[in-house]
Amino acid sequence: MRKEEKNVLITKDICEKMIADYDTVLKRYSRLFEGIFDKDWISQIPIAFQTNRDAWLKRFIINMFNASVLLKKKRKLINIKYIFVGLRYKELLSGLPNDEILIIARGKSDMAYALKNNITFIFSQSITYYFLRAYLEGKQAKLENEMYKFFKLFSLQQKICYLILTSDTKPDEMFFSSLACQFSSIFRLLCVQHGIYNNFEDDKFLVVDGERTPFNLIYNESQREIMSRYIKDSELLIMGPPWNLPCVIPEGDREVILVGTDEGSPFSDIFQELSRLLKANKIDHTYRPHPADNNILPDDLLNAIDARSKEDLLSGKPKIFIGFISTLLFEAYMGGHTVYSIVLDKQIARCSFDVDVCFHADELSVLCGIIAGQSVINKKSRDQNTIGPLSERFMKAISDVEHVISKKQ
């Protein structure tokens, strides 16, 4: 069998396994959130597919650009050292030589960043489209063609290359991670933790980002303890937050922020009651919805929406943050703010990550009484994993990856 024919069969096999894995991920998500969220995860996939189909003609020129990149810039691409699938955390690129970066762009903002900084990029819209088409319609040929094209490109790579994801359960991330695993001696596959991992019962927590990735770059030791229960075949390396948490001044007047949790969350009634109690105690406050929250909020919360960026929320004076489970709460505590967590189950004595005090949902009056006595908020000590610029912490993590690999050889 000729090498080219063998590679075609390899890419076909990769695609078949990848689609089967994606189906498992979706079904696990659906089971995980059954009875918790109104959203049916499986039913949303055709909607996403239709969105990609409707945008297809608009992406034609971009796809032609991709072909040009792959055909005319092979010499440049084989010298790439860092491949970022999406730019969820642009600060990770700081300090890296632009000519050693390839961005798998997911949208216009990723493309604009790449063009502005003269960084090579490839648009992933076609990959997502073909992936969803293969999953929904069983038409896998186009996906196999895309895989074969990148298979040949990756096979040209001659030096160590780091493929950086923020998830390994989305189509484009599964595409590139599945591909990189075929060249494990060259490609280092890293998943950057993008959100808080919570304590779930083992029989309920059915899928986690990072379980398909050899190396996970995570927030801190408490997160490693939780993640190690569910991720068995991956190195969990502490890098700290994947962005530079702002500095906080020593003290400031009281400011209270209620932090929403996740889309479909059933907790708006509790937030509404807490808002009522805070008003009764003459405590000003705002409500910060979760980025994915699409609930119909009561007027009390709608009128108190806090639209500041996360950077603005966590900078300046120390504040009081209140909520259930949220990465923003976690990062606020790491950055030196005061965090009060609310739990629904009385059997749970504490939140799954460090907070100042954990309250049960029927103790809101007690919580408000404590806040009423805090006219001035003092800065708390920062988590040691937030100290130092992200560029240094990221390169330290890269060094840790190589250390782990050298020990295994």
BAMARBA-478016 format. One record per residue (C-alpha): x, y, z. Coordinates in steps of 0.25 Angstrom, whole numbers, plus 5000, padded with zeros to 4 digits. Each point is the difference from the previous one (the first is absolute). Layout:
# residues N
XYZ/...
This chain:
# residues 409
500050005000/500550144996/500350105011/498950094995/499049895000/500449965014/499950155005/498650014993/499549875008/500750065013/499250134999/498749934997/500249925012/500350125008/498750074996/499149885003/500649995014/499950155002/498550004996/499749885009/500750085011/499250124998/498749935000/500449945014/500450145005/498650064996/499249885006/500850025013/499850155001/498549974997/500049905012/500850095009/499050124999/498849915000/499050065009/500950125003/499950094987/498950024991/500949994988/500149874992/501449994996/499849904989/498950084994/500850134999/501149934990/499150014988/499850155003/501550025000/500149924987/499050094994/500750125004/501349954994/499249974987/499450134999/501350075002/500749914990/500050094987/500550125009/501249915004/500449964986/501150114998/500549965013/500149854997/500750044987/501050085009/500249875008/500449924988/501050114996/500650005014/500149854999/500649994986/500950125000/500550015014/500449865003/501450055003/499650105010/499049915007/501049885002/500750105009/498850035009/500249975014/498750045007/498649974994/498950065007/498649954997/499250125002/500450135008/499249995013/501250045007/500850104992/501050035011/500649864998/500650054987/500750115008/501549984999/500049904989/500650034987/498950034990/500749924989/499949885008/498550005002/498949954992/498650045004/498849914997/499050114999/498649985004/499450144997/500250144995/500750045013/501049894999/500350034985/500150155003/501049975011/500949924991/500050104989/500350125009/501249925006/500449944987/499849855006/499749894990/498649955002/499049904994/498550015001/499349885006/498650034996/500149894989/500549905009/498850025010/499150004988/500549874994/500149945014/498550035003/499649954987/500749875002/499449985014/498650044995/499949954986/501049895000/500750074988/501549995005/500750014987/500350155001/500449995014/501049894996/500550094989/500350115011/500649905009/500949954989/500550144996/500450035014/500649865002/501050034989/500350145006/500249945014/500949894995/500950114994/500350055014/501449985004/500150065014/499250005013/498750074999/499050035010/498549994997/499250095010/498549985002/499150055011/499049884998/500149864993/498549984998/499750104989/500149964985/501250084996/500849975013/499649854998/500550014986/501450055003/500249925013/499749874993/500950044989/501150045009/500049875007/500449934987/501350085002/500249995015/501650004999/499950144994/498750065005/499750035014/498650015003/499650105011/498650045005/499950135008/499049995011/498950114997/499049985011/499849955014/499949855002/499049975011/499749885009/499149904994/499649865004/500849904992/498849944993/499550144995/501250074995/500149934987/500950094991/501150105003/500850094991/501449955000/499849855002/500549984985/501250095001/501449955006/500350135007/499050095007/500550145005/499150035012/499750115011/500549945013/500249885009/498650005005/499549994985/501049894998/499449925012/498750004993/500449984986/500949885003/498749935004/499550004986/501250024991/500949885002/500950004988/500550144999/501050085007/499450115009/501050125000/499750125008/500250134992/499050095007/498950084993/500250014985/500050155001/500650115008/499150025012/499950155003/500750065013/499050045011/500350125009/500049985016/498650045003/498850074995/498550045003/499149884999/499549954986/499249874999/499949924987/499149884998/500649914990/499149914991/500449864998/499749934986/498950004990/498749935003/500450025015/498849985010/500550105010/499450144995/498949995011/501149995011/500850124994/498650074999/499849975015/501450045004/499950134992/498750035008/500749985013/501250084996/499150124996/499349995014/501350015006/500350124991/501249934994/500250044985/500449894991/500149964985/499749864993/501049944991/499449904991/500849884995/500450024985/499249884996/498850045009/498750014991/499050005011/498850105001/500550075012/499050075010/500050164999/500850015013/501249934994/499850064986/500150145005/501249975008/500849934988/501550035001/500650014986/501550035004/501149914994/500549895009/501350085001/499350135005/499249915010/501249945006/500950135000/500050125009/499449995014/499749865007/498649964998/499049905006/499649894990/498849915002/499549884992/499949854999/501149944990/500750094991/501450024994/499950155003/499749975015/501349915000/500850104993/499550115009/500549925012/501349974994/500250154997/499850055015/498550035000/498949955010/499249894995/498749945007/499549874993/498649955001/499749855000/498649934998/500349875007/500150005015/500949885000/501050084993/500850085010/500950084991/500250044985/500949914991/501050125000/500550095010/499150125004/499950085013/498749955005/499049904994/498550025003/498849914998/498950064992/499150015012/501050095007/499950124991/499650095012/501249965007/500950034988/499450144999/500250035014/501549974999/500150094988/499250115006/501150015011/501150014989/500150154996/501449984996/500649884992/501449965002/500949934990/500349865003/501349934996/500149954985/500249864996/501549974998/499649954986/499650134995/501350075003/500950034988/499650044986/499349894992/501150004990/500949955010/499049905006/499749944986/501549984997/500249935014/498849914996/500749974987/501349975007/499249915009/499449924988/501449974995/500449965014/498949905001/500349944986/501549995003/499749925013/499249904992/501049984989/
